[in-house]
Amino acid sequence: MATKVSDALLSTVNTGFATEKATADQKKTQGNELGQDAFLTMMLTQMKNQDPTKPMDSAQYLAQLAQFSTVSGIEKLNTTIEGFIGQLQTSGAMQASGLVGRQVVVDSDTGYLDATQGLAGNITIDSPVDAVKISIATPGGQVVREVTLGAQGAGETAFHWDGRDASGVLRTPGNYRVVAQGLRAGEPVGLSTSMSAPVDSVSLSAQGSKLNLRGLGEYALDDVRAIF
């Protein structure tokens, strides 16, 4: 879900550097140059105001900075990179914290059965199938419920389990494995699943911000397919 530096930002930066180089070559005053402090301030402002659901890729962002290292007045920027990375990570964590309490969808064959909301997810179907069977089992492999759907077209098919087994007994909240299988021309076809889970918290790691999803563990922002 990572995004590149916006065209507007690149346009502004490129214009600023072009002006600065021309001024240096012509030995004019530096009144129109984009100073290092102003450059950093502009980038940090861009990071703080970014969409938390579409965070910038710090690796791509730093690659852009590296291209500017030979421009007059920017050489010293390398000494600030380490601190800038830390600010990127902190900013990403703060923005990701806005997702706490929200429901997100990630690729997984394990879902969390909530006592009040049940268990919800999606089945990804690459091409039409004649029927779909969803099997829900405990972590130990005991199948507690099977649901059969009719013919389904290509795309995402949503499903919801209220938590009741085949006998109508309400199962204990917790993790359950979901296996989806399609039937096409009489042959079984494995189907991938994605699950909905609430974001309980956000944490920092060497790889950046991580979302802690109830019952599912840690997921990166890039792993999120949808937010509710």
Secondary structure, DSSP 8 states (H G I E B T S, - for coil): --B---HHHHHHHHHHHHHHHHHHHTT--STTS--HHHHHHHHHHHHHTS-TTS-B-HHHHHHHHHHTTTSTTTGGGGGGHHHHHHHHHHHHHHHHGGGTT-EEEEE-SEEEEBTTTBEEEEEEESS-BSEEEEEEE-TTS-EEEEEEE--B-SEEEEEEE-SB-TTS-B--SEEEEEEEEEEETTEEEEEEEEEEEEEEEEEEETTEEEEEETTTEEEEGGGEEEE-
